Amino acid sequence: MRSFTTPEKYWDDAVVGDSCKSPTYTVTAERIDAYAELTGDFTPVHVDEEYARNSHFGQRVAHGLMGLSVADGLKTQCEYRFLPGMSLGWTWDFALPIYIGDVLHIEFTVGSMRASKSKPDWGIVILPTRLFNQKGQVLQQGEHRLMIPRRPGANPSTETAP
């Protein structure tokens, strides 16, 4: 269990431009196999060494959605993190394959913020996020839209950013 030295942020604590880099995650064959078991996705390029060796990848690769799942998990391990809120969705692109042995991390930025129109005690943040390997290559990238609680007593009509 990871312990954190900084408190979780309310929406009102965030500032457009704030950014963070996560800890790392090492991709292993066992983790890919566990993801296949969890999801039921046994596509051979992910789980069959011989098949994958003869594919255009030349070796086994992680599921694309495993990359997104890891990115989301790494985001929750950052020192810069929000109080539990509600995910409003992801827009996500796959640029390069994730290989066994890759050491992944994410970097995200608070891209934009607005007060919620329907829930005055909540605010919405957009977090542009990139998933990197140990070579600094962007493997996947996109945005996470989150609804985050506002600080109790905050003026619901006040917006701190565009």
KEKE-3310 file (N, C-alpha, C; in steps of 0.2 Angstrom, whole numbers, plus 5000, padded with zeros to 4 digits):
npx = (5004:5003:5009:5004:5011:5005:4990:4974:4966:4953:4942:4943:4956:4964:4974:4974:4986:4994:5004:5010:5020:5020:5023:5032:5028:5030:5029:5025:5025:5017:5008:5001:4995:4987:4978:4972:4965:4957:4949:4944:4949:4958:4966:4977:4990:4992:4994:5000:5015:5022:5013:5013:5026:5027:5019:5016:5021:5031:5033:5025:5012:5005:4988:4979:4969:4974:4984:4978:4971:4982:4987:4977:4977:4990:4989:4981:4991:4999:5007:5000:4984:4966:4952:4941:4930:4920:4922:4920:4923:4934:4945:4955:4970:4979:4996:5009:5014:5014:5026:5032:5042:5043:5044:5033:5026:5016:5012:5003:4992:4983:4972:4960:4946:4930:4916:4903:4888:4876:4878:4881:4890:4901:4915:4922:4936:4948:4960:4973:4983:4998:5005:5020:5035:5050:5059:5055:5046:5030:5017:5003:4989:4979:4963:4957:4941:4935:4924:4924:4924:4919:4927:4920:4909:4913:4910:4898:4895:4907:4920:4936:4944:4945)
npy = (4994:5011:5026:5043:5059:5071:5080:5075:5084:5096:5102:5116:5118:5115:5121:5128:5121:5115:5101:5084:5069:5052:5038:5022:5008:4991:4982:4965:4948:4940:4950:4954:4942:4940:4951:4947:4936:4943:4951:4942:4943:4935:4937:4931:4938:4944:4934:4922:4916:4911:4914:4928:4931:4928:4938:4955:4963:4955:4950:4947:4958:4970:4972:4985:4992:4988:4997:5009:5006:5004:5017:5025:5019:5023:5036:5038:5036:5046:5060:5072:5072:5070:5072:5058:5057:5058:5049:5056:5051:5046:5051:5043:5038:5026:5025:5018:5001:4992:4983:4968:4970:4984:4999:5009:5026:5040:5056:5070:5085:5099:5103:5111:5119:5119:5125:5114:5114:5107:5101:5110:5109:5103:5102:5102:5094:5094:5082:5082:5068:5058:5042:5035:5025:5018:5023:5036:5037:5041:5031:5030:5042:5055:5062:5064:5066:5073:5074:5083:5085:5101:5112:5112:5125:5133:5146:5142:5148:5154:5153:5147:5146:5146)
npz = (5000:4996:5003:5005:5004:5002:5003:4996:4983:4982:4969:4969:4973:4962:4948:4932:4921:4931:4934:4934:4936:4936:4947:4942:4931:4928:4914:4913:4907:4915:4920:4908:4905:4916:4914:4903:4908:4917:4908:4898:4886:4875:4864:4852:4849:4861:4871:4866:4863:4851:4840:4842:4839:4825:4821:4815:4825:4831:4843:4859:4864:4875:4879:4871:4879:4892:4893:4895:4906:4915:4914:4921:4933:4937:4938:4949:4959:4959:4967:4965:4966:4966:4977:4979:4965:4951:4936:4920:4908:4895:4882:4871:4863:4854:4851:4850:4851:4867:4875:4883:4897:4895:4904:4911:4913:4917:4912:4917:4915:4921:4911:4908:4917:4925:4933:4939:4930:4933:4946:4959:4969:4964:4953:4936:4929:4916:4911:4901:4896:4895:4891:4894:4889:4894:4886:4883:4874:4868:4871:4872:4873:4878:4885:4901:4908:4923:4937:4951:4969:4976:4987:5004:5007:4997:4985:4975:4963:4958:4947:4945:4934:4916)
capx = (5000:5007:5007:5005:5013:5001:4983:4970:4964:4947:4942:4945:4963:4968:4976:4976:4994:4997:5006:5012:5023:5018:5028:5032:5024:5034:5025:5027:5021:5012:5003:4997:4991:4982:4974:4968:4960:4952:4944:4942:4952:4964:4968:4984:4995:4994:4995:5003:5022:5023:5009:5015:5033:5026:5015:5020:5024:5037:5033:5019:5011:5000:4981:4978:4965:4978:4988:4973:4970:4988:4987:4972:4980:4996:4986:4979:4997:5003:5006:4995:4978:4960:4947:4937:4925:4916:4925:4915:4925:4941:4946:4961:4973:4985:5001:5014:5013:5017:5030:5034:5048:5042:5043:5028:5024:5011:5012:4996:4992:4976:4971:4955:4942:4924:4911:4898:4881:4871:4880:4885:4896:4906:4918:4925:4943:4950:4967:4977:4988:5002:5008:5027:5039:5057:5063:5052:5041:5023:5013:4996:4988:4972:4961:4952:4937:4933:4920:4928:4920:4922:4929:4914:4908:4915:4905:4896:4895:4913:4924:4943:4948:4940)
capy = (5000:5017:5031:5049:5065:5077:5078:5075:5090:5098:5105:5123:5118:5114:5127:5126:5121:5111:5095:5078:5063:5046:5032:5018:5002:4987:4977:4958:4943:4938:4955:4953:4936:4942:4956:4943:4932:4947:4953:4937:4944:4930:4937:4927:4942:4946:4928:4916:4918:4909:4918:4935:4931:4928:4944:4961:4965:4951:4948:4948:4965:4971:4974:4993:4994:4987:5003:5014:5004:5006:5025:5027:5017:5027:5043:5038:5035:5053:5065:5077:5069:5073:5068:5053:5060:5053:5049:5057:5048:5046:5051:5040:5036:5021:5027:5013:4995:4991:4977:4965:4974:4991:5003:5014:5031:5045:5063:5074:5092:5101:5107:5116:5118:5123:5123:5110:5118:5103:5100:5116:5107:5099:5105:5097:5096:5090:5081:5079:5063:5054:5036:5034:5020:5020:5027:5042:5037:5042:5025:5031:5048:5057:5066:5061:5071:5071:5078:5083:5089:5107:5113:5114:5132:5137:5149:5138:5152:5156:5149:5149:5145:5145)
capz = (5000:4995:5007:5002:5008:5000:5003:4990:4981:4980:4963:4970:4974:4956:4944:4925:4920:4936:4931:4938:4933:4941:4948:4936:4931:4923:4910:4912:4904:4920:4920:4902:4906:4921:4911:4898:4912:4920:4903:4894:4879:4874:4857:4852:4849:4868:4875:4862:4861:4844:4836:4842:4836:4818:4819:4813:4831:4832:4850:4863:4866:4880:4876:4871:4885:4898:4894:4898:4913:4919:4915:4926:4940:4939:4940:4956:4963:4959:4973:4963:4965:4968:4981:4974:4961:4946:4929:4915:4902:4892:4875:4871:4857:4855:4846:4849:4856:4874:4875:4889:4899:4895:4911:4910:4918:4914:4914:4915:4916:4922:4905:4909:4923:4925:4938:4936:4930:4936:4953:4961:4974:4960:4947:4931:4926:4910:4912:4896:4899:4890:4894:4891:4890:4897:4881:4883:4868:4870:4868:4872:4875:4878:4890:4906:4911:4930:4941:4958:4974:4978:4994:5007:5008:4991:4982:4969:4956:4956:4943:4945:4927:4910)
cpx = (5004:5004:5008:5007:5009:4994:4979:4967:4956:4947:4945:4953:4967:4969:4977:4983:4997:4999:5009:5015:5022:5024:5028:5029:5028:5029:5028:5022:5015:5006:4998:4993:4985:4976:4969:4963:4955:4947:4941:4945:4959:4966:4976:4990:4997:4996:4998:5009:5023:5019:5011:5022:5032:5021:5019:5023:5031:5038:5026:5019:5005:4994:4982:4975:4969:4982:4984:4972:4976:4988:4983:4974:4986:4994:4984:4985:5001:5002:5001:4989:4972:4956:4943:4931:4922:4920:4919:4917:4932:4940:4953:4964:4979:4990:5006:5012:5017:5020:5031:5041:5048:5041:5039:5028:5019:5013:5005:4997:4984:4975:4966:4950:4936:4920:4906:4891:4876:4872:4884:4891:4901:4909:4921:4932:4944:4958:4970:4983:4991:5005:5015:5030:5046:5061:5061:5047:5034:5019:5006:4995:4981:4970:4956:4948:4934:4928:4922:4924:4923:4923:4922:4914:4911:4909:4904:4896:4902:4917:4931:4947:4943:4937)
cpy = (5006:5022:5038:5054:5071:5075:5078:5082:5091:5101:5112:5123:5118:5121:5124:5126:5117:5104:5090:5073:5058:5042:5028:5011:4997:4982:4970:4953:4941:4943:4955:4947:4937:4946:4952:4939:4937:4949:4948:4938:4940:4931:4935:4932:4945:4940:4922:4918:4917:4913:4925:4936:4932:4934:4950:4965:4962:4949:4949:4955:4965:4973:4982:4995:4993:4994:5008:5013:5006:5014:5027:5025:5021:5034:5043:5037:5041:5056:5070:5073:5072:5069:5063:5057:5055:5054:5051:5054:5049:5047:5049:5037:5031:5023:5021:5007:4995:4984:4974:4968:4981:4994:5009:5020:5036:5051:5066:5081:5094:5106:5112:5114:5122:5121:5119:5114:5114:5101:5105:5115:5103:5104:5100:5099:5091:5089:5078:5074:5059:5048:5035:5028:5022:5023:5034:5043:5037:5036:5026:5038:5050:5062:5062:5067:5069:5076:5077:5087:5096:5108:5115:5122:5136:5140:5145:5142:5155:5151:5151:5148:5144:5138)
cpz = (5000:5000:5004:5006:5007:5001:4997:4989:4980:4973:4964:4971:4968:4952:4937:4924:4925:4932:4936:4934:4939:4942:4942:4937:4926:4920:4910:4909:4908:4920:4914:4903:4911:4918:4906:4902:4915:4915:4899:4887:4878:4867:4857:4852:4857:4872:4872:4859:4853:4839:4836:4838:4828:4816:4817:4819:4833:4839:4853:4864:4871:4876:4877:4878:4892:4899:4897:4905:4918:4920:4920:4933:4942:4941:4947:4961:4963:4965:4972:4962:4968:4973:4976:4971:4956:4939:4924:4908:4900:4885:4874:4865:4858:4849:4844:4853:4862:4874:4882:4891:4899:4903:4909:4915:4914:4916:4912:4917:4917:4916:4905:4915:4922:4931:4935:4936:4933:4943:4956:4966:4971:4955:4942:4929:4920:4911:4905:4899:4894:4894:4890:4893:4893:4892:4880:4877:4871:4866:4867:4875:4874:4883:4895:4909:4918:4933:4948:4963:4975:4985:4998:5009:5003:4988:4975:4962:4954:4952:4944:4939:4922:4909)
residu = (MET:ARG:SER:PHE:THR:THR:PRO:GLU:LYS:TYR:TRP:ASP:ASP:ALA:VAL:VAL:GLY:ASP:SER:CYS:LYS:SER:PRO:THR:TYR:THR:VAL:THR:ALA:GLU:ARG:ILE:ASP:ALA:TYR:ALA:GLU:LEU:THR:GLY:ASP:PHE:THR:PRO:VAL:HIS:VAL:ASP:GLU:GLU:TYR:ALA:ARG:ASN:SER:HIS:PHE:GLY:GLN:ARG:VAL:ALA:HIS:GLY:LEU:MET:GLY:LEU:SER:VAL:ALA:ASP:GLY:LEU:LYS:THR:GLN:CYS:GLU:TYR:ARG:PHE:LEU:PRO:GLY:MET:SER:LEU:GLY:TRP:THR:TRP:ASP:PHE:ALA:LEU:PRO:ILE:TYR:ILE:GLY:ASP:VAL:LEU:HIS:ILE:GLU:PHE:THR:VAL:GLY:SER:MET:ARG:ALA:SER:LYS:SER:LYS:PRO:ASP:TRP:GLY:ILE:VAL:ILE:LEU:PRO:THR:ARG:LEU:PHE:ASN:GLN:LYS:GLY:GLN:VAL:LEU:GLN:GLN:GLY:GLU:HIS:ARG:LEU:MET:ILE:PRO:ARG:ARG:PRO:GLY:ALA:ASN:PRO:SER:THR:GLU:THR:ALA:PRO)
# end
